[in-house]
Amino acid sequence: MSLGQRVATDHQLARLLQIGVVLEEVVEARAERHLAELDPGERAALDDEVEALLADAAEESATHRDRLAALVDALDAEATGFEEIEALVEERYTAPGDTDGVLYDQLCNEETAYKFYDDFIAAIEGSDTEFSVDREHVLDTLREIREEEAEGVEEVTELMEERR
């Protein structure tokens, strides 16, 4: 299923929500890994603002994941296997591993998540399907998450510009 298509069934909606859950897991893990993998000298060189940004990003992703999982649970649809969803996320939405640094990687993660939610919203809006969950509640949730991702893009961009 592509986000270029309309969302026409509860199963498709559930699958896309699950992709969002895995995408948020990837973003959360990458932010946490950046902090954990730094040697003490590199970690000391990170200022408090960058460290707080990564911690906030991980926390926000966990919140997004929980909100999306609640929508999946509310749907009367068969879940897609985690391995299949993870493979789709890796193939299409995972940021490349050769980024130029912590902030560039975080910017890529935020932009990728924003684009996913923007496309997801458009796919639902392009459909007239009635789902077993309240359509407006799903759209409101996705719009709120997309807005938080947009704010994350702005925050990382500002931080990068300050460091030039």
DAFENUR-V896134 format. One record per pair of residues at least 12 apart in sequence whose ideal C-beta (glycine too) atoms are under 10 Angstrom apart, sorted by the first residue. I is the first residue (numbers start at 1). J is the second residue. If there is no record, write none. Layout:
# DAFENUR-V896134
i:I j:J
i:I j:J
This chain:
# DAFENUR-V896134
i:1 j:13
i:1 j:15
i:1 j:16
i:1 j:19
i:1 j:80
i:1 j:88
i:1 j:123
i:2 j:92
i:2 j:119
i:2 j:123
i:3 j:16
i:3 j:19
i:3 j:92
i:3 j:115
i:3 j:116
i:3 j:117
i:3 j:118
i:3 j:119
i:3 j:120
i:3 j:121
i:3 j:122
i:3 j:123
i:3 j:124
i:3 j:126
i:4 j:119
i:4 j:122
i:4 j:123
i:4 j:126
i:5 j:123
i:5 j:126
i:5 j:127
i:6 j:122
i:6 j:123
i:6 j:124
i:6 j:125
i:6 j:126
i:6 j:127
i:6 j:128
i:6 j:129
i:7 j:120
i:7 j:121
i:7 j:122
i:7 j:123
i:7 j:124
i:7 j:125
i:7 j:126
i:7 j:127
i:7 j:129
i:7 j:131
i:7 j:135
i:7 j:138
i:8 j:123
i:8 j:126
i:8 j:127
i:8 j:128
i:8 j:129
i:8 j:131
i:9 j:77
i:9 j:127
i:9 j:129
i:9 j:131
i:9 j:132
i:10 j:75
i:10 j:76
i:10 j:77
i:10 j:78
i:10 j:129
i:10 j:130
i:10 j:131
i:10 j:132
i:10 j:133
i:11 j:75
i:11 j:76
i:11 j:77
i:11 j:78
i:11 j:79
i:11 j:80
i:12 j:77
i:12 j:80
i:12 j:123
i:12 j:124
i:12 j:127
i:12 j:129
i:12 j:131
i:13 j:71
i:13 j:72
i:13 j:75
i:13 j:77
i:13 j:120
i:13 j:123
i:13 j:124
i:13 j:127
i:13 j:129
i:13 j:131
i:13 j:132
i:13 j:133
i:13 j:135
i:13 j:138
i:14 j:71
i:14 j:72
i:14 j:73
i:14 j:74
i:14 j:75
i:14 j:76
i:14 j:77
i:14 j:78
i:14 j:79
i:14 j:80
i:14 j:131
i:14 j:132
i:14 j:133
i:15 j:72
i:15 j:77
i:15 j:78
i:15 j:79
i:15 j:80
i:15 j:84
i:15 j:85
i:15 j:88
i:16 j:68
i:16 j:72
i:16 j:80
i:16 j:85
i:16 j:88
i:16 j:116
i:16 j:119
i:16 j:120
i:16 j:123
i:16 j:124
i:16 j:142
i:17 j:67
i:17 j:68
i:17 j:69
i:17 j:70
i:17 j:71
i:17 j:72
i:17 j:73
i:17 j:74
i:17 j:75
i:17 j:77
i:17 j:79
i:17 j:80
i:17 j:85
i:17 j:120
i:17 j:133
i:17 j:138
i:17 j:141
i:17 j:142
i:18 j:68
i:18 j:69
i:18 j:71
i:18 j:72
i:18 j:77
i:18 j:79
i:18 j:80
i:18 j:81
i:18 j:82
i:18 j:84
i:18 j:85
i:18 j:86
i:18 j:88
i:18 j:89
i:19 j:68
i:19 j:80
i:19 j:84
i:19 j:85
i:19 j:86
i:19 j:88
i:19 j:89
i:19 j:92
i:19 j:93
i:19 j:116
i:19 j:120
i:20 j:64
i:20 j:65
i:20 j:67
i:20 j:68
i:20 j:69
i:20 j:71
i:20 j:72
i:20 j:85
i:20 j:89
i:20 j:93
i:20 j:113
i:20 j:116
i:20 j:117
i:20 j:120
i:20 j:141
i:20 j:142
i:20 j:145
i:21 j:64
i:21 j:65
i:21 j:66
i:21 j:67
i:21 j:68
i:21 j:69
i:21 j:71
i:21 j:72
i:21 j:82
i:21 j:85
i:21 j:89
i:22 j:65
i:22 j:68
i:22 j:82
i:22 j:84
i:22 j:85
i:22 j:86
i:22 j:87
i:22 j:88
i:22 j:89
i:22 j:90
i:22 j:93
i:22 j:94
i:23 j:61
i:23 j:64
i:23 j:65
i:23 j:68
i:23 j:85
i:23 j:86
i:23 j:88
i:23 j:89
i:23 j:92
i:23 j:93
i:23 j:94
i:23 j:109
i:23 j:112
i:23 j:113
i:23 j:116
i:23 j:117
i:24 j:58
i:24 j:60
i:24 j:61
i:24 j:62
i:24 j:63
i:24 j:64
i:24 j:65
i:24 j:66
i:24 j:67
i:24 j:68
i:24 j:69
i:24 j:89
i:24 j:109
i:24 j:113
i:24 j:116
i:24 j:145
i:24 j:149
i:25 j:61
i:25 j:62
i:25 j:64
i:25 j:65
i:25 j:82
i:25 j:85
i:25 j:86
i:25 j:89
i:26 j:61
i:26 j:86
i:26 j:89
i:26 j:90
i:26 j:93
i:26 j:94
i:26 j:95
i:26 j:109
i:26 j:112
i:26 j:113
i:27 j:57
i:27 j:58
i:27 j:60
i:27 j:61
i:27 j:62
i:27 j:64
i:27 j:65
i:27 j:93
i:27 j:94
i:27 j:95
i:27 j:106
i:27 j:108
i:27 j:109
i:27 j:110
i:27 j:112
i:27 j:113
i:27 j:149
i:27 j:152
i:28 j:57
i:28 j:58
i:28 j:59
i:28 j:60
i:28 j:61
i:28 j:62
i:28 j:63
i:28 j:64
i:28 j:65
i:28 j:109
i:29 j:58
i:29 j:61
i:30 j:54
i:30 j:57
i:30 j:58
i:30 j:61
i:30 j:94
i:30 j:95
i:30 j:97
i:30 j:99
i:30 j:102
i:30 j:105
i:30 j:106
i:30 j:108
i:30 j:109
i:31 j:53
i:31 j:54
i:31 j:55
i:31 j:56
i:31 j:57
i:31 j:58
i:31 j:59
i:31 j:60
i:31 j:61
i:31 j:102
i:31 j:105
i:31 j:106
i:31 j:109
i:32 j:54
i:32 j:55
i:32 j:57
i:32 j:58
i:32 j:59
i:32 j:61
i:32 j:62
i:33 j:54
i:33 j:58
i:33 j:105
i:34 j:46
i:34 j:50
i:34 j:51
i:34 j:54
i:34 j:57
i:34 j:58
i:34 j:101
i:34 j:102
i:34 j:103
i:34 j:105
i:34 j:106
i:35 j:50
i:35 j:51
i:35 j:54
i:35 j:55
i:35 j:58
i:35 j:102
i:37 j:102
i:38 j:51
i:38 j:102
i:42 j:102
i:46 j:102
i:47 j:159
i:47 j:163
i:49 j:155
i:49 j:159
i:49 j:162
i:49 j:163
i:50 j:101
i:50 j:102
i:50 j:103
i:50 j:106
i:50 j:156
i:50 j:159
i:50 j:163
i:51 j:102
i:53 j:102
i:53 j:103
i:53 j:106
i:53 j:152
i:53 j:155
i:53 j:156
i:53 j:159
i:54 j:102
i:54 j:103
i:54 j:105
i:54 j:106
i:54 j:156
i:56 j:152
i:56 j:155
i:57 j:106
i:57 j:109
i:57 j:110
i:57 j:113
i:57 j:152
i:57 j:155
i:57 j:156
i:60 j:110
i:60 j:113
i:60 j:145
i:60 j:148
i:60 j:149
i:60 j:151
i:60 j:152
i:61 j:109
i:61 j:110
i:61 j:113
i:61 j:145
i:61 j:148
i:61 j:149
i:61 j:152
i:63 j:145
i:63 j:148
i:64 j:113
i:64 j:117
i:64 j:141
i:64 j:142
i:64 j:144
i:64 j:145
i:64 j:148
i:64 j:149
i:65 j:145
i:67 j:141
i:67 j:142
i:67 j:144
i:67 j:145
i:68 j:117
i:68 j:138
i:68 j:141
i:68 j:142
i:68 j:145
i:70 j:133
i:70 j:141
i:71 j:131
i:71 j:133
i:71 j:134
i:71 j:137
i:71 j:138
i:71 j:141
i:71 j:142
i:72 j:133
i:73 j:133
i:74 j:131
i:74 j:132
i:74 j:133
i:74 j:134
i:74 j:137
i:74 j:138
i:75 j:131
i:75 j:132
i:75 j:133
i:75 j:138
i:76 j:131
i:76 j:132
i:76 j:133
i:77 j:131
i:77 j:132
i:77 j:133
i:89 j:112
i:89 j:116
i:92 j:112
i:92 j:116
i:93 j:109
i:93 j:112
i:93 j:113
i:93 j:115
i:93 j:116
i:94 j:108
i:94 j:109
i:94 j:112
i:95 j:107
i:95 j:108
i:95 j:109
i:95 j:110
i:95 j:111
i:95 j:112
i:95 j:113
i:96 j:108
i:101 j:160
i:101 j:163
i:102 j:156
i:103 j:156
i:103 j:157
i:103 j:159
i:103 j:160
i:103 j:163
i:104 j:156
i:104 j:160
i:105 j:156
i:106 j:152
i:106 j:153
i:106 j:155
i:106 j:156
i:106 j:159
i:106 j:160
i:107 j:152
i:107 j:153
i:107 j:155
i:107 j:156
i:107 j:157
i:107 j:159
i:107 j:160
i:108 j:153
i:108 j:156
i:109 j:149
i:109 j:152
i:109 j:153
i:109 j:156
i:110 j:148
i:110 j:149
i:110 j:150
i:110 j:151
i:110 j:152
i:110 j:153
i:110 j:154
i:110 j:155
i:110 j:156
i:110 j:157
i:111 j:149
i:111 j:150
i:111 j:152
i:111 j:153
i:111 j:156
i:111 j:157
i:112 j:149
i:112 j:153
i:113 j:145
i:113 j:146
i:113 j:148
i:113 j:149
i:113 j:150
i:113 j:152
i:113 j:153
i:114 j:145
i:114 j:146
i:114 j:147
i:114 j:148
i:114 j:149
i:114 j:150
i:114 j:151
i:114 j:152
i:114 j:153
i:115 j:146
i:115 j:149
i:115 j:153
i:116 j:142
i:116 j:145
i:116 j:146
i:116 j:149
i:117 j:141
i:117 j:142
i:117 j:143
i:117 j:144
i:117 j:145
i:117 j:146
i:117 j:147
i:117 j:148
i:117 j:149
i:117 j:150
i:118 j:142
i:118 j:143
i:118 j:146
i:118 j:149
i:118 j:150
i:119 j:146
i:120 j:138
i:120 j:139
i:120 j:142
i:120 j:145
i:120 j:146
i:121 j:138
i:121 j:139
i:121 j:142
i:121 j:143
i:121 j:145
i:121 j:146
i:124 j:138
i:124 j:139
i:124 j:142
i:125 j:139
